[in-house]
Amino acid sequence: MTWWEIFIIVVAAAYVLFVIGLSVYRKKHGKSSCDCGCESCPHCAACKDAQKHEK
C-alpha cells in the first residue's frame, strides 16, 4: 500500500466515526435523525406520536 491509499482509508474511517458521533450526539439531545423536516417524510406520524409520548 502506498501512503495515499492509507490516507484515503484514514479519511474515510474518520468520516464514518464523525457521522456516528454526530448521530449519537443528536439522539442524546433529543433531535431527530434526519433534520430535513416532516413535510415529505413518510414516517412523519410515527415521529410525532413518539415525541408526544416522551413529554
PyMOL commands that set and color helices and strands:
alter all, ss='L'
color gray80, all
select helices_A, chain A and resi 3-28+44-54
alter helices_A, ss='H'
color red, helices_A
deselect
rebuild
show_as cartoon
